[in-house]
Each structure stands twice: as structure tokens, then as C-alpha cells.
Amino acid sequence: MKIPGAAAAFGVRTRLVLAFLLVAAVSAVTTAALTYREARSAVLERAQDTAVASFREEAERFVPGLPLDREATRWALYDIAARSKPHPWIVFAEYGSVRISSGDRPASGVLTAELRRSARTAPRGAFQRVVKGGDAYLTIAMPVMTRAVAGGRAVPSGLVLYAVMPLANEETDIDALVTAARDGALPGLAVALVPALFAARSVLRPVRELRRAAHSMGGGQLDTRIAVRGRDEMADLARTFNASAARLEHSVQELKDAGARARRFASDVSHELRTPLAGMLAVTDVLDEDAGRLDPETARAVRLISAETGKLALLVEDLMEMSRFDARAAELNTDEVDAAEAVRRTLSGRQWHDRVGAELAEGVRIRLDPRRFDVIVANLVGNALRHGAEPVTVRLSPRPDTLVVEVRDHGPGIADTALPHIFDRFYKADAARSRSSGSGLGLAITQENVRLHGGTIRARNAPGGGALFTVELPFEGPASRQGPPADGPRRTAATP
């Protein structure tokens, strides 16, 4: 079975490894992202909390003199900046339109209008993280409360202190975290590749064993089994395969035994019938010679017995031939022959040369079994004469690698429903021919003889009408195999 889509381009092993690495990559990226977020928040919050707490203490200790003395206030701001935590601050004060700074002013817009509004409404101050020009700053606003008590509580003096702390060190630490996470991802994936390969191997090992076992069973080794390891799903699959293989082996063995018994039965019956049939044939030959001197009724009965005895003898010989094919005991006794001359001998020996047209290519020599080739031609021509219509033609033509023998008649042809079964044993296309002279084994024997030569045979209806049988025999056929000759009389014109 083929897997559609892009997945078909990769094996199961590759897909398992890629899936494992994908899970590892997603896990690493997710972990790194969560770690980065938490670490960044922790770094910034620690610096922020330290700076806000420290600046609040400084703002609470600062007691300005009003109206503001710019020089004195500047020195006070320098003093506050000197005690900055955790990094140096730029501190400045705003009182109405007065602006006093402890150093260089930060980038424009770092102190936002939102922070200034929060400073006027939040007695304990406000802070904000701002990014300007690619640099990050922590900005803190603290209102300075007066020491005078009005109604029992401190009131804002109108003076607001601001601190601006660059977060360059924190950003550097955060960038280092990002770099570490990125640099650790690739080695992490490389390390994850090892368990991925191990997992893929452990998963695919039983699959490969199953494939080899299925291939062995397909080759006929039905005793193939898979080793069962563990108790997981693969072990269950292996046990199921072994159980199925055992049942299949048992079923096939039963079929083989039944087939062997059937072949042995047919062979034994045929052998047992040969002796009495030989005697019956001798008697019927004598009776045929004397039939002319008998009364008409007796003569008719004698001739009927003689004909049926001949059919029975032919059937027994055909059954014995089929039993040899089934038992793989049929052998080739090859010789190099002139193909055209072999066809002419077949037609002449059966006195068909006046009824059958021959279109034979001369000078074609081929190595084959002459007796079995005679059976092939005789069965096809006899079938055409008996069940087709004359004229019947035998055509012999060589091709680069094969010798082609075609037998055609001009009868009604073969029914479409019969074509797939024409070479089946005991098959007769016309049910009304159940008592015809044929046994129904002739074409089956022909097919077996063609296969024994390594060739092919086909049947079809010719375009102009009639049946056409085509035999192709390779010039380089199977090697000659010498064996004992087939027993019994050589009755070669068996018919379907």
C-alpha cells in the first residue's frame, strides 16, 4: 500500500526521527521562552524594586528649603545620585517651572506626561519602564512631602524628584539569557537525536521482522514465525501474526494433503483401469471386424460398445497425463526438430492434411519435445475440426525469440462467458455437448505441455469470425530433461 502525499517520500524511520526531533524542538523552545520570560521579569523587577525603595528613602529624607535655592538643590541631587542603587541615577527636581538636574539629561521623552500625572496624584510615587532610541530606562517619580502638619497629616510640597536609571546591565543579562537559550538549542537537538534513533530502531525492528516473515511466507515458507519480545502492542502484533501463520500453514497443509490424495486416487484408478481396458479394446477390435456379419441390432450395439470403450481409454490416458502434471512428474525429452515438418507429420498421421490448410515457414528449427509438440498441435486442430467449422488453418511463423503456432477455424467462435474458462479441466463451452467425444481435458493438457516448454497459449475470437488459438514457444526454452517415457499407448488427440 502506497501512502499518498508528501509523507510517501519519507520512510517510517525518517518520520519517527523527525517527529521526535520536532517534539524536542518544541519542548526546548517552549521551555526557553517560559524561562526567558520569568528570568527577564525577575531581573527587571529586582532592579526596579531596589531602585524604587532606595529612591523613596532618599525622597523622604530630602527636606528642601522653599523657595528653592538652585545651587543648594543641585548639590542635594548630586548627593542623592551618589547613593543610587543598584545602578547610577540621573536625579533632578521639578518645582513648577523650575528644573534642576544632577547631571546630563536623559533622552527626550523618557519622563512621560503619564508619569508626571501619576506623581501628582500618588503620595508614594510612581515608576515606569520606557524604551527610547533602543535603550531601556527605569523612571521613578517621588513627590516630596512637607514636614509641616496640617490637620495631622503631611501634604505635598509641590516639589517632585525624578530618577532615571539606565537598564543597560539588565538588558545585557537578558540578552545573555537569549544567547544561552539559542546556543543550547542545537546541542540539545543533537543530544535528542540519539534517543530518537534508538526509539525508531526499537519500533521498526519488529516491523522489519514482520516484513521479512511476510516475504518468507509469500515465498512458500509457511513455517516462518516471529520472535515475541515484551508485552507491548508490537508483541501483540507478533503473536497475532504467528497465530495467523500457524492457521494458514495448517489450512494449506490440509489442502495439499487433499490434493495429493485426489491426484493419487486419479492415478491409481487410471492404472487399475488400464489392464481391463486393454483387454476390452482387443475384444472390441475383434467385434468391429465381425460386426458386418451380425444382425443390424447386434451390430449397432457392438459398434456403440466399441466407441464408448475407445472414449474410456482416451479418458484414462488423459487422466494419467494430468496426474503426471499435477505430481510434477511430467518431463521433457527434447530434440532439435524442423518445426514445419513436425506439424506436417501431425496432420498426415491423423489424415487431416486434406481438411486442414497449412501456412508453414520453412527451415525453422527449434529444440522441443516432439511427442508433446505433436499433442499440442493435434489437440488444437482436432478441437477446431470438431467444435468449429472448416476451413481450419495452421500457421507457423518465427519471431525473434519465439516460435508462434496459430490454429484458426471459421465456426461460431467462443462465447465471451466461456473464454476465461476455456483451458479449465472438464470444461465444455456447450452444455449440450455433455456426451460429446471429448473428455474436456484436451485443452488443459495442451496448456500444461505449453507451460512445460516455457511458452504461453491464448484463445480469442478472430476478427473475421471463428476461434483463434495462439501458442508461443521460446527458442531458448527449458533445458532438456531426460526421464522415463510415459506409460501406456500414445493416444495424442485428446479433445476438450
N, C-alpha and C positions, 0 to 999 in steps of 0.2 A: 504494500500500500504506500502511495506517494502522498507526502504532506504538501498541500498547496501553499502558495505564498512564499514569503521570504524565509520562513523557518525551514523550508525544504533545502536551502542552500547550506545549512549547518547540520552537523551530526548532533546526536543526543549529548555526547561528551562535551562538545563545544558549548551547547546551550546550557548545560548544567553549570559549567565553569563560569560562563558569562552571567548567569543568574546569581550564582554565589558571589561573584565579584560585585555585581550591581547592588545586592543586599549589603555587602560590606561597605561599598562606597556610600550608599545612602545612610547607613548607620554612622559612618565616620563623619560625613558632612553634617548630619543632624546633631551628633554629639558635639562636634566642633562649634556649630552655630549656637547651641544652647550654652556651651562653656564660654564662648566669646561674649555672649550677651550678659551672662551672670558675672563674668570676670570684669567686663567693662563697667557694669553698674557698680560693682564692688569698689573698683579703683576710683571711679569718679565720685561715688558717694563718700568714700573715706576722705578723699582730698576736700570735698565740699563741706562735709561735717566739721572737719578740723578747722578749715578756714573760717566758716561761719561762726563757730563757737569762739575761736580766738578773736575775730574781729568784733564780735558782740562784747566780749570782755573789754577790749580796748575802747569801744564807743561808750561803754558805761563808766569807764574811769576818766574819760575826757570831759573836762569842765572848762568850756571856753569863756573868755571874757567878752561881754557884749557891751557896746558894739565891737565887732571883730577887729582885732589887730592883725593885719595880713601877715606881717613878718613873724609874729609870735605863733600865729596859727600854722604857718608853713613849717616852722621848726617842730611844732607839735605833731604835724602829719609825718614829718621825717622820723620822728621818734616812734610813732605807731608802725610805720613801714618797716623799721628796723627790727621790730619784734614779730614780724609776719610769720605765720605758719600755714601750711607746710612749705610754701614757696614765697619768694618775694612778692609784695604787693605794690601796686601804684595806688596811693591813697590821696584823695582830695575831698574838699568840703565845698558845699553849696549853701549859701545863705542868701535867699532872694536872688539878686542878680550877681552876687559875689561868687567867684570861682577861684579856689586856691588848690594847687596841686603839689604833691610831694615829688614829682618827677615828670618825665615825659608823659604826655597824654597818650592813651591807647588809640587804636584806630577809631576813626569817626564812626559813630553809631553803635559802639559797644554798649554804652549806657542808654538803654531804650526808654521811650516815653512810658511804657508799661511799668518798668522797674521804678521810675520816678513816682508814678501814681501810687504804686504799692508802698513805697517808702513813706508817703504822707499819710497813709491810712493804716499801716501796720506798726504798732509801737515796738514790736520785737524785730522789725526789719524784714527784708525780703532778699532773695537771691535769684539768679538766673544764669543759665549757661548759654553762651552766644558764640556763634562762629562767624567771623568776619575775615575776608581775604584769605580763606583757607586755614586760619588759625582759630583755635578754640580758647575761650576765656570764661572764667567764672566771675560774675559781677555780683557784688553784695552792697546793699543799701541799708544803713542803720540810722534812724532818727536819734538825735541827741536830746535827751530829756533834761529839763531844768531841775535843779535841786530845790527850788522854792516849792513849798507845799501850798496848794490852793484847794481848799476843801478836802485835805487829807490825801491827795494823790499827786504824782509828778505829771507834768504836762510837757508837750513837745516845745522845744525852744525855737523851732524853725530852721535849725541847723541840721543838715543831713550829711553824714560821712559816707563816702563811697570807696570801695576797694575793688580793684581789678586785678585778678591773678591769672596769668597765662597758664594754660593746661598743657604746655608742650611736653613735659615729662610724662604726664598721664597718657597723652596721645602716643608717645614713643613706646610706653609699656603696652598699650593696646595694639599698636602695630606689630610689636614683637609677638604678641599672642597670635595675631593673624598669620604672621610668617611661620610661627611654630606649628600652627594647625595645618597650614598648607604644606610645609615641608614634611610633616609627619604623615600626610595622607598617602603619598606614593609608596613609602616603605610599608605602610600599613596594608595597602592593597597587595604589595608583593608578598608580604607575610600571609595574607589571606589566600593567595593563590595556592599555597601548599595544601592547606586543608581542603580547598576546592578540588584540587586534582585528586586528593585521596578519597574525598566523598564521591566524586564522579567515578573513580575506579571501583569503589565498593558497590556502587549502584549498578554500573554497567557490566561488572563481571558475571553476575547471574544471567544478564540479558545476552551476553556473548555466548555463554554456555548453552542457553536456550536456543540461540540461533544455530550453533554447531550441532546440537542434538536434533533440531528440526531438519537440518540439512542431511544428517546421517540417516534419519528415518525416511526422508524423501529418496535417499539412495538405496533403500531396502533394508537397512539395519534396524529392524523393529525392536531389537533388544536394548536399544540406547536408553540410558537413564541419566538423570541429573543428580549430582550430589546435593543434598539438602543441608543447608547451614543456617542455624539460628531459628528464630520463631517469628520473623517479621513477614511482611507481605510477599517479599521475594521468595522466602521459604515456602509460603503457602502456594505461590505460583509453581515452584519446582515440584511440590508434592502433587498438585493438580495435573501437571504435565506428565509426571511419572505414572499416575493412576490412569490417565487417558492413554498413554503409550502402552501400558500393560493390557488394557481392554482392547486396543487396536491390534496388538500382537496376537492376543487370543482369538479375536474375530478373524484375522487374516489366516491364522494357522488353521482354524476350523474350515474356512473356505478352501484353503489349499488341500486339506485332507479330503474334503468333499469332492473337489475337482479331481484329485488323484484317484479316489475311489470310482468316480464316474468314468474317467479315462481307462482305468484298469478293467472296469466292467465291460465297456465297449470293446476293448481289445480282447478280453477273454471270450466274450460272446462271439466276436468275429472269428477268432481262432477256432473255437469249438464248432462253428458253422461251416468252416471251410471243407472239412473232410466229408460230412454228409452232402454238402453242395457239389463237391467234385463228383461223387457217385451219382447224384441226381442229374447233373449236366451230362454225364456219359449216357445215362438211361434216356434222357430227353433227346439226345442226338440220334440214338437208335430209333426212338419212336418217331422222330421227324422224318427219318428216311422211309419208314413203313406207313406213314400217315396216308399216302396216296392209295394204299390198298385197303384201308379201313372204310367203314361206312361213314357218311358225312358227319353225323353227330359225334361219333367217336373221334374222327379226325379233328374236328373243331376243338373238342376238349383236350386232345393231345397237344395241339398247337398252342392253346391257351396255357396249359401247364408248362410247356417248353418256354414260352415267352416270359411268364412270371418267374420261372426258375432263373432265367438269364438276368432279369432285373434284380432278383435277390442276390445273385452272385456279384453283380456290379455294385450293389449297395454294400455288401460285406467288404469288398475290396476298397470302396471309398471310405468306409468307417475305419478300416485298418490304416489307411493312409492318413486320415485325420488324427487317429490316435498316435501315430508316429510324430506328426507335427506337434501335437499337444505335449508329448513327452520329450520334446526337443531331440528326438532320435533321428529325424529326417536329415540325411546328409547329401552333399553334392559330390558327384563323381564327374568332374569337369574334363572337357577336352576342347581343343580348338576346332571349330567347325565352320563350314561355309553356311551362313545364315539362310541364304536363298535356297540352297539345296536341301537344308533341313526342313524348310517349310514345304517344298515340293514333295519330299518323302512322306510328310504327314498327310498331305492331300491325296497323294497317289495310293498310300497304304489303305486309306479308307474309301477309295474310289470316289473322291469328291472333285477330282481335277476337271470333270466335265460340268460341274454345277457351281464351282467357285472361281471367280476371277482373281488372278494374282498379278500384282504390280510390285515386282521384287527387284531391289537394287542388287546388281551382281557384284561379286568379288568382295563382299563384306564378310570378314572373318571375326569371330568373337569366341571367347572362351566361356563355355557354359556346360551344363549337364544336358546332354542330348535327349535323354529319356524325359526329363522334367520339362524341357522346352517343347517336346512333342506333346506332352499333356496340356501345356498352356495353349498351344495353337489349336489342338484338336477340340478342347473344351469350348473355346471361344467360337470356332467355326461351327461346331455341332450345335451350340446354343443358338447361333444366328439362323442356321437352316431349320431348326426345329421350332423356334418360337418367333422368328422374324419372317421375312419374305425374301425370295430371290429377286434380283441378283445379289449375291454375297461377294464381297471383295476383301482380299487380304492385301495390305500394303506394307512393304518393308522398306524403311529408309534410315540411313545413318545420320547421326548428328555428331557434333564434336566429341561428346563424351558418352553418348548413349546410342543404343540401337532401338528404334521405335517400330513396334508392330501394331498395326491398326486393322481391326476387323469390323466391317460395316455391313448391315443389311438394309433392306428397303421396306421393312414392315411398319407396324403402327408405332414403334418406339417403346420407350419405357415410361410408365406413368410417373408423374412427379412424386407421388407418395411412395413409390417403390424404389426410386433411385438411392435414397440413403441406406436401404437395406439389401441392395442387390447382391452383395457379397456375403450376406449372413447365411449361416448354415440352415439348411432345410427351408429356406425362404423361397416362396413361389409367388411371383407377382400376380398371377391369375389364380384366384381361389378355385376356379372351375377345373384347374389342371391338377387337382389333388391326386388323380390316378394316372398322371402322365408317365411317360417312360423315364423321366428324370428322377433322381433321388433328392435334388435340392442341395447337393454338396459339390457339384461341379465347379461353380464359380468360386466357392470358398476354397476348394483345393487349388484352383488356379491362382488365387490371390496368395496363398501360402507359398506356392512354388515361385512366384514372382518375388516375394519378400526374401525367400531363401537365396535368391540370386542378388539381393541388394537393390532390386528395382521397385517400380511403382506401377499400379494399374488403376485406370479411371474408366468410369462409364458415364455416358451422356447421350442425349439425343442429337443426331446430326441436323444441321440447318435444313437440308432438303428432305428430311424425314428418315425414319429408321434409327436403330440403335448403333452407337459407335463406341467400341472398347479400344482403349489405347494402353499399350504396355511399353514401358521404358526400362531397358536393361543396360546397366553400365558396362562399358568395355573393360574397365578395371573393376570387376566385381569381386566378391569374396574369394579368398584363396581356395584352391581345390581341397576337398576333404574326402579322403578315401574311406570308405566304410563298407560294411557288408551290404550286398544288394537286397532290395526289398523282397520279401517273400511273396510267393503266390503268382498267379498269372498276371500278365501286364495288360489289364483292360484299361485303356487310357481315355476313352471317350466318355467319361462320366459327364452327366448333364445336370443343370440346375433344376 
